[in-house]
Amino acid sequence: MSTEVQPRAAAAGRVQIAERTLRQDRWWLQPLITFAVLGAFVVYSTFRAFWGRYYYDDHSHLLSPLYSPCLSDRCGTAPHFSWFPTWTYIATPAIWVLIFPLGLRLSCYYYRKAYYRSFWFSPPACAVSEPHKGYSGETRFPLVMQNVHRWFFWFGLLFVGILTFDAVESFRQGASGQWGHMGLGSVILIVDALLLGLYTISCHSCRHIFGGRLRNFSKHPVRYRLWSWVTVLNAKHMQFAWVSLVFVALTDLYVWLVTANVFSDPRFF
Ligand code: FES
């Protein structure tokens, strides 16, 4: 009796299937939703970044996260960098600020998967053929540049600190900048900083910082403990990525409406 198995034919190349996919489910739904939400965020944030108005409210001391840290002299009594070189005025302050959070999100391992699928169809979903002929992964320029993510992670941490500072600043009120006030805007800024913090701390690079390059954990109990905590958060990284992204846009919208006097920030005390 012959026991010979014949894996060679399969190993020689991909199985030739005429259909684009054999999947019966609605595999296209997730890339479609990703395309719609990411696309809407890109359109909204680009519009706001180029507009250069309604990003700081003098009375309630609310600063939009898209314009934080404030690089112009339009932030009233709030700490700002009005010494920023004048040649930078060729673009709004948000354009300079957004380089960093955008770099973090664009090179994020989760977002890569999301936009490779929904914008480049590479592939659009598991077990669905892609329109591209070749595949070189992220081994060549420009995609090899995605490796900068490990550096953008540190900028992400810095921005968590900056947004926390902005949230604390919103406890001031009026032109005098008197402390001891809190409004709905303060709560929104706090939640925004918290969500960005969860998104950043749950980053794959952060997990690697604590648990990577170790032969065993037994000699590094502190790093093991930190790695374990980050691992729990890391499992939710996709959710943090979406919620924090949408909340940034909503926070900016809130500051815009308050600054444009559509309504005033309700104060709790
Ligand atoms: Fe998403 Fe690092 S993997 S922020």
Boltz pocket constraint, residues with backbone or C-beta under 6 A from the ligand:
constraints:
  - pocket:
      binder: B
      contacts: [[A, 104], [A, 107], [A, 108], [A, 109], [A, 110], [A, 111], [A, 149], [A, 153], [A, 199], [A, 200], [A, 202], [A, 203], [A, 204], [A, 205], [A, 237]]
      max_distance: 6.0
